[in-house]
Amino acid sequence: MNSATRFLLGGLAVVVALTAVAGADVVWQTGRAAQSRTLRQLQVAATVESELQANRLEELQLHAELLAHDSAFVDYVAQSLIPDPRLGGAIDKVSISDLLQERRHGYDIAMVLDPHGVPMAASGVLFRKAADVQTDLLVTKAIQAQTPTHGTWIDDGQLLWVVVNPLMRGGALQGVLVTAARVDGAFADAVNRIAQTGISFMTQSGANSTSSASSHVDDWVTSAVTARLPSLLKQTEGQRVELIDTGRRATAWVTPLVTADGRAVMISVAADTTLGNVVHTDASPLLLGVGVLGIIGILLVLLQWQRTRQSL
């Protein structure tokens, strides 16, 4: 093997090696940058959800206050909670329920409790037992402090925003008004539109785990999260989770939600990809540049080899 041939082989090997190293570095750096952007976007969804929830609770409180501060409504409730001899000493629950139905605007459920927190009448569907309502922290705090409280309940797997208002007359507690609105798909859509990620709310009450509401989340993602939900619900801080199914994967961020009872999380999910797609689209123009430089390097080696061979 003469010197020209050795130069050709050595030069080509160096150019190919440098091109391969540069290409691998481009793939790694762009992939890392893309993962960081995705993670930040998923975490933004948690902030968006928190702010939108605060707005919805404020709206719910405003609607509830219109009723709780209505002296005619409070007087009617106070009178209706007095045992009526015409009803055999019973309380006129039907009249209260009819009035709640008539005045229920801006929320899904309205309930009147007596001064001890015992449910007396309701409008809307609530599966929670009366004893659980009476001993709920939001209710007991509102009764003891005689000030409004708000929070989140889990009712039959459904997340509810809840506002509890004491009904006061002459400085005395006459009863308690509980209003609640469901966290539904429309709210998940609102978070999705701002954060641009898939959103799913998942709950666990007792041994039951369920998806409460979701937006732009594939069924396989929901199934993958449900299988890991018991462990995810034990976390007290947000965490990244990689979900993998047959030929698919997705990155998710799990945010614990504060509830008065049970456990709940919000899952923000990035668009799923195929497992074989290891090169991020951002790397394509950079890889093209690396390839062009590699070709130029090869051409220069060939040119120098040609001159070296002619000089021999």
Backbone hydrogen bonds in HBPLUS format (Angstrom, degrees):
<---DONOR---> <-ACCEPTOR-->    atom                        ^
c    i                          cat <-CA-CA->   ^        H-A-AA   ^      H-
h    n   atom  resd res      DA  || num        DHA   H-A  angle D-A-AA Bond
n    s   type  num  typ     dist DA aas  dist angle  dist       angle   num
A0006-ARG N   A0002-ASN O   3.10 MM   4  6.41 160.5  2.13 150.5 156.4     1
A0007-PHE N   A0003-SER O   2.90 MM   4  6.07 154.1  1.97 144.6 151.7     2
A0008-LEU N   A0004-ALA O   2.93 MM   4  6.20 155.2  1.99 145.9 152.7     3
A0009-LEU N   A0005-THR O   2.96 MM   4  6.23 173.1  1.96 159.2 159.2     4
A0010-GLY N   A0006-ARG O   2.91 MM   4  5.95 163.4  1.94 147.4 153.0     5
A0011-GLY N   A0007-PHE O   2.79 MM   4  5.75 161.1  1.82 146.6 152.8     6
A0012-LEU N   A0008-LEU O   2.94 MM   4  6.07 166.3  1.96 151.8 155.7     7
A0013-ALA N   A0009-LEU O   2.99 MM   4  6.09 157.0  2.04 144.2 150.9     8
A0014-VAL N   A0010-GLY O   3.00 MM   4  6.24 157.4  2.06 148.2 153.9     9
A0015-VAL N   A0011-GLY O   3.00 MM   4  6.25 165.8  2.02 153.3 156.8    10
A0016-VAL N   A0012-LEU O   2.89 MM   4  6.01 169.6  1.90 153.8 157.1    11
A0017-ALA N   A0013-ALA O   2.93 MM   4  5.99 159.2  1.97 144.9 151.2    12
A0018-LEU N   A0014-VAL O   2.93 MM   4  6.10 165.8  1.95 152.6 156.2    13
A0019-THR N   A0015-VAL O   2.89 MM   4  6.04 157.8  1.94 149.0 155.8    14
A0020-ALA N   A0016-VAL O   2.89 MM   4  6.06 157.7  1.94 147.8 154.0    15
A0021-VAL N   A0017-ALA O   2.94 MM   4  6.17 160.8  1.98 150.8 155.9    16
A0022-ALA N   A0018-LEU O   2.91 MM   4  6.05 162.6  1.94 147.5 152.6    17
A0023-GLY N   A0019-THR O   2.86 MM   4  6.01 158.3  1.90 147.0 153.4    18
A0024-ALA N   A0020-ALA O   2.91 MM   4  6.10 159.4  1.96 148.0 153.4    19
A0025-ASP N   A0021-VAL O   2.96 MM   4  6.15 155.2  2.02 146.9 153.8    20
A0026-VAL N   A0022-ALA O   2.97 MM   4  6.21 153.3  2.04 146.7 153.8    21
A0027-VAL N   A0023-GLY O   3.01 MM   4  6.28 163.4  2.04 150.8 154.7    22
A0028-TRP N   A0024-ALA O   2.95 MM   4  6.17 162.0  1.99 148.5 153.5    23
A0029-GLN N   A0025-ASP O   2.84 MM   4  5.96 168.4  1.86 152.2 155.8    24
A0030-THR N   A0026-VAL O   2.94 MM   4  5.98 170.8  1.95 153.9 156.9    25
A0031-GLY N   A0027-VAL O   3.00 MM   4  5.95 153.0  2.07 140.2 148.5    26
A0032-ARG N   A0028-TRP O   2.92 MM   4  6.06 155.1  1.98 145.6 152.5    27
A0033-ALA N   A0029-GLN O   2.92 MM   4  6.13 160.9  1.96 149.4 154.7    28
A0034-ALA N   A0030-THR O   2.88 MM   4  6.01 155.3  1.94 144.0 150.9    29
A0035-GLN N   A0031-GLY O   2.97 MM   4  6.18 154.0  2.04 144.6 151.4    30
A0036-SER N   A0032-ARG O   3.02 MM   4  6.28 152.6  2.10 146.2 153.5    31
A0037-ARG N   A0033-ALA O   3.00 MM   4  6.29 156.0  2.06 147.5 153.7    32
A0038-THR N   A0034-ALA O   2.91 MM   4  6.11 159.0  1.95 147.8 154.0    33
A0039-LEU N   A0035-GLN O   2.90 MM   4  6.06 159.4  1.94 146.5 152.0    34
A0040-ARG N   A0036-SER O   3.01 MM   4  6.21 159.8  2.05 146.7 151.9    35
A0041-GLN N   A0037-ARG O   2.96 MM   4  6.16 157.0  2.02 147.3 153.8    36
A0042-LEU N   A0038-THR O   2.93 MM   4  6.20 155.2  1.99 149.8 156.5    37
A0043-GLN N   A0039-LEU O   2.97 MM   4  6.20 152.6  2.04 147.0 154.4    38
A0044-VAL N   A0040-ARG O   2.93 MM   4  6.16 142.5  2.07 143.7 154.0    39
A0046-ALA N   A0043-GLN O   3.11 MM   3  5.39 132.4  2.35 102.0 113.4    40
A0047-THR N   A0044-VAL O   3.02 MM   3  5.15 117.6  2.42  99.6 114.7    41
A0048-VAL N   A0044-VAL O   2.90 MM   4  6.23 160.2  1.93 156.8 163.0    42
A0049-GLU N   A0045-ALA O   2.90 MM   4  6.07 161.5  1.93 147.7 152.4    43
A0050-SER N   A0046-ALA O   3.07 MM   4  6.25 158.5  2.12 143.0 148.5    44
A0051-GLU N   A0047-THR O   3.04 MM   4  6.28 160.9  2.08 151.8 156.1    45
A0052-LEU N   A0048-VAL O   2.91 MM   4  6.09 166.5  1.93 156.3 160.4    46
A0053-GLN N   A0049-GLU O   2.85 MM   4  5.92 156.0  1.90 148.3 155.4    47
A0054-ALA N   A0050-SER O   3.06 MM   4  6.24 156.1  2.12 141.5 147.6    48
A0055-ASN N   A0051-GLU O   3.05 MM   4  6.34 152.2  2.13 144.4 151.8    49
A0056-ARG N   A0052-LEU O   2.89 MM   4  6.19 157.3  1.95 150.1 156.2    50
A0057-LEU N   A0053-GLN O   2.87 MM   4  6.09 160.8  1.90 155.2 160.2    51
A0058-GLU N   A0054-ALA O   3.00 MM   4  6.14 149.6  2.09 139.9 148.4    52
A0059-GLU N   A0055-ASN O   2.93 MM   4  6.21 156.4  1.99 148.3 154.5    53
A0060-LEU N   A0056-ARG O   2.86 MM   4  6.08 157.4  1.91 146.8 153.4    54
A0061-GLN N   A0057-LEU O   2.88 MM   4  6.06 153.9  1.95 143.7 150.6    55
A0062-LEU N   A0058-GLU O   2.98 MM   4  6.24 154.4  2.04 146.6 153.3    56
A0063-HIS N   A0059-GLU O   3.02 MM   4  6.33 161.5  2.06 151.9 156.1    57
A0064-ALA N   A0060-LEU O   2.92 MM   4  6.11 160.4  1.96 148.6 154.6    58
A0065-GLU N   A0061-GLN O   2.82 MM   4  5.96 152.9  1.90 149.0 156.0    59
A0066-LEU N   A0062-LEU O   3.33 MM   4  6.57 147.6  2.44 142.1 148.6    60
A0067-LEU N   A0064-ALA O   3.06 MM   3  5.40 130.7  2.31 103.5 115.7    61
A0068-ALA N   A0064-ALA O   2.80 MM   4  6.06 168.4  1.81 156.7 160.8    62
A0069-HIS N   A0065-GLU O   2.85 MM   4  5.61 154.4  1.92 146.6 149.7    63
A0070-ASP N   A0067-LEU O   3.19 MM   3  5.14 159.9  2.23 102.4 108.2    64
A0073-PHE N   A0070-ASP O   3.04 MM   3  5.31 118.2  2.43 102.9 117.7    65
A0074-VAL N   A0070-ASP O   2.98 MM   4  6.32 164.2  2.00 158.7 163.4    66
A0075-ASP N   A0071-SER O   2.88 MM   4  6.01 161.2  1.92 146.3 151.7    67
A0076-TYR N   A0072-ALA O   2.97 MM   4  6.11 155.2  2.03 140.9 148.0    68
A0077-VAL N   A0073-PHE O   2.91 MM   4  6.18 161.9  1.94 154.5 158.8    69
A0078-ALA N   A0074-VAL O   2.88 MM   4  6.06 165.1  1.90 151.8 156.3    70
A0079-GLN N   A0075-ASP O   2.94 MM   4  6.14 158.9  1.98 149.4 154.7    71
A0080-SER N   A0076-TYR O   2.89 MM   4  6.06 154.7  1.96 146.3 154.1    72
A0081-LEU N   A0077-VAL O   2.90 MM   4  6.07 138.3  2.07 150.1 160.3    73
A0082-ILE N   A0079-GLN O   3.22 MM   3  5.50 159.8  2.26 105.6 111.6    74
A0084-ASP N   A0090-ALA O   2.83 MM   6  5.64 175.4  1.83 153.5 152.0    75
A0087-LEU N   A0084-ASP O   2.88 MM   3  5.32 149.7  1.97 111.5 121.3    76
A0089-GLY N   A0084-ASP O   2.87 MM   5  4.84 145.6  1.99 131.4 131.1    77
A0088-GLY N   A0085-PRO O   3.09 MM   3  4.95 153.9  2.16 108.8 107.7    78
A0090-ALA N   A0087-LEU O   3.37 MM   3  5.31 153.8  2.44  96.1 103.6    79
A0093-LYS N   A0091-ILE O   2.81 MM   2  5.62 129.7  2.06 111.9  96.0    80
A0097-SER N   A0093-LYS O   2.91 MM   4  6.16 162.1  1.94 153.8 159.0    81
A0098-ASP N   A0094-VAL O   2.89 MM   4  6.13 159.9  1.93 152.1 157.5    82
A0099-LEU N   A0095-SER O   3.00 MM   4  6.20 154.9  2.06 143.3 150.1    83
A0100-LEU N   A0096-ILE O   2.87 MM   4  6.13 157.2  1.92 151.9 158.3    84
A0101-GLN N   A0097-SER O   2.93 MM   4  6.13 157.4  1.98 149.5 155.5    85
A0102-GLU N   A0098-ASP O   3.00 MM   4  6.19 151.7  2.08 142.5 150.3    86
A0103-ARG N   A0099-LEU O   2.91 MM   4  6.10 148.9  2.01 146.9 155.2    87
A0104-ARG N   A0100-LEU O   2.87 MM   4  5.63 109.6  2.37 141.0 154.8    88
A0108-ASP N   A0180-ALA O   2.87 MM  72  5.91 133.2  2.09 138.9 153.2    89
A0109-ILE N   A0180-ALA O   3.00 MM  71  5.03 156.3  2.06 150.2 149.8    90
A0180-ALA N   A0109-ILE O   2.91 MM  71  5.03 151.7  1.99 143.4 145.1    91
A0110-ALA N   A0123-SER O   2.91 MM  13  5.22 159.2  1.96 152.9 158.7    92
A0123-SER N   A0110-ALA O   2.77 MM  13  5.22 155.3  1.83 158.8 161.7    93
A0111-MET N   A0178-VAL O   2.76 MM  67  4.98 143.0  1.90 148.4 157.1    94
A0178-VAL N   A0111-MET O   2.77 MM  67  4.98 171.1  1.78 154.6 157.7    95
A0112-VAL N   A0121-ALA O   2.92 MM   9  5.45 164.0  1.95 152.8 157.5    96
A0120-MET N   A0112-VAL O   2.84 MM   8  5.77 169.5  1.85 159.4 159.5    97
A0121-ALA N   A0112-VAL O   3.38 MM   9  5.45 158.4  2.43 142.8 146.3    98
A0113-LEU N   A0176-VAL O   2.77 MM  63  4.87 161.6  1.80 144.6 150.8    99
A0176-VAL N   A0113-LEU O   2.94 MM  63  4.87 152.0  2.02 134.4 135.3   100
A0114-ASP N   A0118-VAL O   2.91 MM   4  5.38 156.8  1.96 140.1 144.4   101
A0117-GLY N   A0114-ASP O   2.79 MM   3  5.28 168.7  1.80 127.5 130.4   102
A0132-ASP N   A0129-LYS O   3.06 MM   3  5.26 122.6  2.41 100.0 114.3   103
A0133-VAL N   A0129-LYS O   3.08 MM   4  6.46 148.7  2.18 149.9 159.1   104
A0134-GLN N   A0130-ALA O   2.99 MM   4  6.25 163.5  2.02 152.7 156.7   105
A0135-THR N   A0131-ALA O   3.16 MM   4  6.31 151.4  2.25 142.2 148.5   106
A0136-ASP N   A0133-VAL O   3.23 MM   3  5.18 158.0  2.28 101.8 108.4   107
A0140-THR N   A0136-ASP O   2.93 MM   4  6.20 173.7  1.93 163.9 165.1   108
A0141-LYS N   A0137-LEU O   2.94 MM   4  5.86 155.9  2.00 143.1 149.9   109
A0142-ALA N   A0138-LEU O   3.12 MM   4  6.18 156.5  2.18 137.8 144.1   110
A0143-ILE N   A0139-VAL O   3.01 MM   4  6.27 155.2  2.08 152.4 159.1   111
A0144-GLN N   A0140-THR O   2.95 MM   4  6.07 163.5  1.98 146.3 151.1   112
A0145-ALA N   A0141-LYS O   2.89 MM   4  5.88 169.4  1.90 152.4 156.0   113
A0146-GLN N   A0142-ALA O   2.76 MM   4  5.11 124.6  2.07 124.7 138.4   114
A0149-THR N   A0164-VAL O   2.96 MM  15  5.21 152.4  2.03 143.2 152.2   115
A0164-VAL N   A0149-THR O   2.79 MM  15  5.21 170.9  1.80 154.1 156.7   116
A0151-GLY N   A0162-VAL O   2.92 MM  11  5.35 149.2  2.02 148.4 154.5   117
A0162-VAL N   A0151-GLY O   2.83 MM  11  5.35 169.5  1.84 155.2 153.5   118
A0260-ALA N   A0152-THR O   2.73 MM 108  5.80 174.4  1.73 171.4 169.9   119
A0153-TRP N   A0160-LEU O   2.85 MM   7  5.04 155.2  1.91 143.7 151.5   120
A0160-LEU N   A0153-TRP O   2.87 MM   7  5.04 157.0  1.92 149.7 149.2   121
A0155-ASP N   A0158-GLN O   2.81 MM   3  5.06 168.3  1.82 149.2 149.7   122
A0158-GLN N   A0155-ASP O   2.95 MM   3  5.06 162.5  1.98 110.8 115.6   123
A0183-VAL N   A0159-LEU O   2.93 MM  24  5.39 168.1  1.95 146.2 144.8   124
A0161-TRP N   A0181-ALA O   2.81 MM  20  5.25 165.6  1.83 162.6 161.9   125
A0181-ALA N   A0161-TRP O   2.92 MM  20  5.25 149.6  2.02 142.5 152.5   126
A0163-VAL N   A0179-THR O   2.87 MM  16  5.37 164.4  1.90 160.5 164.0   127
A0179-THR N   A0163-VAL O   2.95 MM  16  5.37 169.6  1.96 160.6 164.0   128
A0165-ASN N   A0177-LEU O   2.81 MM  12  5.11 171.5  1.81 156.9 159.1   129
A0177-LEU N   A0165-ASN O   2.76 MM  12  5.11 176.9  1.76 163.2 162.7   130
A0167-LEU N   A0175-GLY O   2.84 MM   8  5.09 170.9  1.84 141.8 138.7   131
A0174-GLN N   A0167-LEU O   2.72 MM   7  5.45 172.8  1.72 175.4 176.8   132
A0169-ARG N   A0172-ALA O   2.95 MM   3  5.37 157.0  2.00 148.5 155.9   133
A0172-ALA N   A0169-ARG O   3.08 MM   3  5.37 163.0  2.11 111.1 116.2   134
A0187-PHE N   A0184-ASP O   3.12 MM   3  5.56 127.0  2.41 106.1 118.0   135
A0188-ALA N   A0184-ASP O   3.22 MM   4  6.64 160.0  2.26 148.4 154.2   136
A0189-ASP N   A0185-GLY O   2.83 MM   4  6.05 150.6  1.91 146.6 154.9   137
A0190-ALA N   A0186-ALA O   3.02 MM   4  6.28 146.4  2.14 138.3 147.0   138
A0190-ALA N   A0187-PHE O   3.06 MM   3  4.98 116.3  2.49  92.5 108.1   139
A0191-VAL N   A0187-PHE O   3.07 MM   4  6.45 156.1  2.13 153.6 158.7   140
A0192-ASN N   A0188-ALA O   2.93 MM   4  6.14 157.4  1.98 145.7 152.8   141
A0193-ARG N   A0189-ASP O   2.88 MM   4  6.11 154.7  1.94 151.9 157.2   142
A0195-ALA N   A0191-VAL O   2.88 MM   4  5.96 173.4  1.88 163.4 164.7   143
A0196-GLN N   A0192-ASN O   2.70 MM   4  5.04 141.8  1.84 136.5 144.7   144
A0198-GLY N   A0269-VAL O   2.93 MM  71  4.77 154.3  2.00 157.2 149.6   145
A0269-VAL N   A0198-GLY O   2.83 MM  71  4.77 157.5  1.88 132.1 138.9   146
A0199-ILE N   A0215-SER O   2.92 MM  16  5.16 163.1  1.95 150.5 155.6   147
A0215-SER N   A0199-ILE O   2.68 MM  16  5.16 148.0  1.78 158.1 159.6   148
A0200-SER N   A0267-ILE O   2.91 MM  67  5.05 141.1  2.07 142.7 152.0   149
A0267-ILE N   A0200-SER O   2.72 MM  67  5.05 170.6  1.72 157.6 161.0   150
A0201-PHE N   A0213-ALA O   2.69 MM  12  5.24 170.6  1.70 168.2 170.4   151
A0212-SER N   A0201-PHE O   2.62 MM  11  5.31 143.1  1.75 143.1 155.0   152
A0202-MET N   A0265-VAL O   2.97 MM  63  5.49 169.0  1.98 160.0 163.7   153
A0265-VAL N   A0202-MET O   2.89 MM  63  5.49 156.4  1.95 157.6 164.5   154
A0203-THR N   A0210-THR O   2.86 MM   7  5.52 160.1  1.90 160.9 167.3   155
A0210-THR N   A0203-THR O   2.96 MM   7  5.52 155.8  2.02 149.8 155.5   156
A0204-GLN N   A0263-ARG O   2.81 MM  59  5.25 149.8  1.90 157.0 154.2   157
A0263-ARG N   A0204-GLN O   3.01 MM  59  5.25 161.1  2.05 153.0 158.3   158
A0205-SER N   A0208-ASN O   3.01 MM   3  5.51 148.1  2.11 153.6 160.1   159
A0208-ASN N   A0205-SER O   3.29 MM   3  5.51 160.4  2.34 125.0 123.6   160
A0221-VAL N   A0218-ASP O   3.12 MM   3  5.37 128.2  2.40 101.6 114.5   161
A0222-THR N   A0218-ASP O   3.20 MM   4  6.61 159.4  2.24 151.8 157.1   162
A0223-SER N   A0219-ASP O   2.94 MM   4  6.24 159.4  1.99 153.1 158.6   163
A0224-ALA N   A0220-TRP O   2.95 MM   4  6.09 154.0  2.02 139.1 146.3   164
A0225-VAL N   A0221-VAL O   2.89 MM   4  6.12 158.1  1.93 153.7 159.3   165
A0226-THR N   A0222-THR O   2.88 MM   4  6.01 160.6  1.92 148.3 154.3   166
A0227-ALA N   A0223-SER O   3.11 MM   4  6.28 152.0  2.19 144.2 150.3   167
A0228-ARG N   A0225-VAL O   2.95 MM   3  5.19 133.3  2.17 102.4 115.6   168
A0229-LEU N   A0225-VAL O   2.82 MM   4  5.75 105.8  2.38 143.4 163.3   169
A0229-LEU N   A0226-THR O   3.26 MM   3  4.86 157.8  2.31  95.1 101.7   170
A0232-LEU N   A0228-ARG O   3.10 MM   4  6.28 158.6  2.15 152.2 158.7   171
A0233-LEU N   A0229-LEU O   2.86 MM   4  5.92 155.3  1.92 164.7 168.1   172
A0234-LYS N   A0231-SER O   3.23 MM   3  5.41 151.4  2.31 101.4 109.9   173
A0235-GLN N   A0232-LEU O   3.18 MM   3  5.65 162.0  2.21 111.7 117.2   174
A0239-GLN N   A0254-VAL O   3.08 MM  15  5.39 145.8  2.20 136.2 146.5   175
A0254-VAL N   A0239-GLN O   2.89 MM  15  5.39 168.7  1.90 159.8 160.6   176
A0241-VAL N   A0252-ALA O   2.82 MM  11  5.12 160.9  1.85 150.6 150.7   177
A0252-ALA N   A0241-VAL O   2.84 MM  11  5.12 160.8  1.87 159.4 164.0   178
A0243-LEU N   A0250-ALA O   2.83 MM   7  5.15 176.1  1.83 169.2 167.8   179
A0250-ALA N   A0243-LEU O   2.84 MM   7  5.15 144.7  1.96 147.7 153.1   180
A0245-ASP N   A0248-ARG O   2.89 MM   3  5.08 167.0  1.90 137.1 141.5   181
A0248-ARG N   A0245-ASP O   3.05 MM   3  5.08 170.3  2.06 115.9 119.0   182
A0249-ARG N   A0273-THR O   2.98 MM  24  5.60 137.6  2.17 155.0 164.4   183
A0273-THR N   A0249-ARG O   3.02 MM  24  5.60 148.2  2.12 146.8 156.7   184
A0270-ALA N   A0251-THR O   2.90 MM  19  5.50 172.1  1.90 171.5 174.2   185
A0253-TRP N   A0268-SER O   2.84 MM  15  5.26 151.8  1.92 148.7 158.2   186
A0268-SER N   A0253-TRP O   3.02 MM  15  5.26 167.2  2.04 149.1 152.8   187
A0255-THR N   A0266-MET O   2.90 MM  11  5.14 170.0  1.91 153.3 156.8   188
A0266-MET N   A0255-THR O   2.86 MM  11  5.14 156.7  1.91 144.2 151.4   189
A0257-LEU N   A0264-ALA O   2.92 MM   7  5.35 165.0  1.95 143.4 138.7   190
A0277-ASN N   A0274-THR O   3.15 MM   3  5.56 161.6  2.19 112.1 117.7   191
A0278-VAL N   A0276-GLY O   3.02 MM   2  5.75 122.1  2.37 111.0  94.8   192
A0283-ALA N   A0280-HIS O   2.95 MM   3  5.59 153.7  2.02 118.1 125.8   193
A0284-SER N   A0281-THR O   3.21 MM   3  5.55 152.5  2.29 108.9 116.0   194
A0287-LEU N   A0283-ALA O   2.77 MM   4  5.91 158.9  1.81 163.3 170.4   195
A0288-LEU N   A0284-SER O   2.95 MM   4  6.15 150.4  2.03 149.1 157.6   196
A0289-GLY N   A0285-PRO O   3.04 MM   4  6.33 151.7  2.12 141.5 148.3   197
A0290-VAL N   A0286-LEU O   2.91 MM   4  6.25 156.9  1.97 149.3 155.7   198
A0291-GLY N   A0287-LEU O   2.83 MM   4  6.04 156.7  1.89 147.3 153.8   199
A0292-VAL N   A0288-LEU O   2.93 MM   4  6.21 154.1  2.00 147.7 154.4   200
A0293-LEU N   A0289-GLY O   3.01 MM   4  6.26 162.6  2.04 150.2 154.6   201
A0294-GLY N   A0290-VAL O   2.88 MM   4  6.13 149.7  1.97 145.0 154.2   202
A0295-ILE N   A0291-GLY O   2.91 MM   4  6.22 153.4  1.98 147.7 154.3   203
A0296-ILE N   A0292-VAL O   2.93 MM   4  6.22 159.8  1.97 151.1 156.7   204
A0297-GLY N   A0293-LEU O   2.88 MM   4  6.11 154.8  1.94 145.2 152.3   205
A0298-ILE N   A0294-GLY O   2.94 MM   4  6.24 152.7  2.02 145.9 153.1   206
A0299-LEU N   A0295-ILE O   2.89 MM   4  6.18 158.4  1.94 151.7 157.5   207
A0300-LEU N   A0296-ILE O   2.92 MM   4  6.18 155.2  1.98 149.5 156.2   208
A0301-VAL N   A0297-GLY O   3.00 MM   4  6.25 154.1  2.07 145.3 152.3   209
A0302-LEU N   A0298-ILE O   2.90 MM   4  6.19 160.1  1.94 150.8 156.2   210
A0303-LEU N   A0299-LEU O   2.84 MM   4  6.06 153.0  1.91 145.3 153.3   211
A0304-GLN N   A0300-LEU O   2.93 MM   4  6.14 162.3  1.96 149.0 153.3   212
A0305-TRP N   A0301-VAL O   2.79 MM   4  6.00 152.6  1.87 147.0 155.8   213
A0306-GLN N   A0302-LEU O   2.88 MM   4  6.07 156.1  1.93 146.2 152.0   214
A0307-ARG N   A0303-LEU O   3.09 MM   4  6.40 157.3  2.14 146.7 152.3   215
A0308-THR N   A0304-GLN O   2.82 MM   4  6.03 154.7  1.88 146.3 154.3   216
A0309-ARG N   A0305-TRP O   2.83 MM   4  6.02 159.8  1.87 153.6 158.4   217
A0310-GLN N   A0306-GLN O   3.05 MM   4  6.24 154.2  2.12 143.4 150.1   218
A0311-SER N   A0307-ARG O   3.09 MM   4  6.23 136.6  2.28 140.0 150.6   219
A0312-LEU N   A0309-ARG O   3.26 MM   3  5.38 149.8  2.36  99.5 108.2   220
